[in-house]
């Protein structure tokens, strides 16, 4: 819990939290170096159904704390949830967490953003072990969050907590040598996909799977790079990945 409080208490909360996440992810990479079972994009896609089913189990928890049933978690509801996790924060810290996880700026944490929140709590706090709900429920999906971190590290080759278009292209070519394209072809493929994909969740997922299975090269960082700075952070990756898996906000 200390890491979360510390980073949320500094002046620039968002950048501080990003740095804390990058540090933690780098630590995870060092501890698990050489242990990954992910060998290609295909192995990741094969896990999508499992991710979707396991993450959907969190919807009941979300609905429990969405006290007014408006489809989003407001700051007061977030406070109740954090207190039930025994994470006792100051009002300003709760507001900072709320803003950080309200990725689309809708003034409410929707279900997919709630999953982002849970994953960040899983990574940045001490392991939650309790028979009490929601701590027990969150602990049960911990291995899913660990697997998502592993997928992120599959693309974050240098372990600095972010990746860019070049990192993605290199990963595609390294993990699909039989289908490796000349650099200019790969670049053109990426440019077309980079500008044409939109976040229509289910349709994107199936198109994503189809193109991967046929060309070995599809992963759209443009869809993940929310601040358009040319890099994808773990938070951005996580939000995009949840959408690609097929988690529907209003399901």
Helices and strands as residue ranges (DSSP letters): H 2-9, H 13-31, H 41-45, H 48-56, H 59-65, H 75-84, H 91-101, H 111-124, H 135-140, H 142-155, E 162-164, H 165-175, G 177-179, H 183-196, H 201-215, H 221-224, E 231-233, H 234-245
